[in-house]
Amino acid sequence: MPAFNAKGGRIELQAIDKNKIKAILFLDGERKSELALKGKMKNNYFVSVHKRTIIPIPFIFGKFKNNQFQLALSEDNTLQIDCLNNQWGWVFIFLASHDQTRHYEYKYLKQGLEANGDLK
């Protein structure tokens, strides 16, 4: 069960089955929340299921949203997270859009006892 630190919190990832991962958030050592993530393994990445929203009203209004993420564990035990969020829409002849792609890396937190008996 890998654990990763980020700003005083810790996230543990557990494989539920080949299409689901459970992410558990701990803040100050207390379990705050958990989330089951659906997706599939693809080229050593866990890729989430696309979350798409499409609202078309021809010639008047339209809206499209797409969200997806992927997780990978690198050779040096760094968790890599890539997020995709793009949205666009229109009203009459006006078109607007918003695209966002992010990449995060978190270092692996080894769990176990030090030689003096303290937790790492």
Residue, then its C-alpha position, 0 to 999 in steps of 0.5 A: m500500500p504506497a503512501f505519499n505525503a503532500k503538505g502535511g497530509r498523506i494519501e494511500l492508494q489501494a488496488i481494489d481490482k483491475n479497474k478500480i483504485k481506492a485513494i484514502l486521505f489522512l490529515d494529521g494522522e486521521r482518516k478524513s475521506e476515501l474515494a474509489l477511482k474507476g479506470k484501467m491500466k494502460n502502458n503502466y499508467f492507471v487512466s481514469v474513465h473520461k467524465r464528459t458532459i455535453i449540453p447541445i441546444p442547436f443555434i442557441f447554446g452549447k456546452f462541452k466538458n471533459n475531465q480525465f486523469q492518469l496515475a503512474l509510479s516511476e522507477d524512483n517511486t515517485l507518483q506522477i499525476d496528469c490531469l486533463n480538464n477542458q471545457w468550451g461552450w457557445v451562446f448564439i455566435f459567441l464561443a468561449s473555452h478553457d483548457q487546463t493540463r497539470h502534472y504533479e509528482y509526489k515522493y514515496l513515503k517508506q513505512g517501517l521502523e528505524a533502528n531506534g524503534d521510531l517510525k519513519 
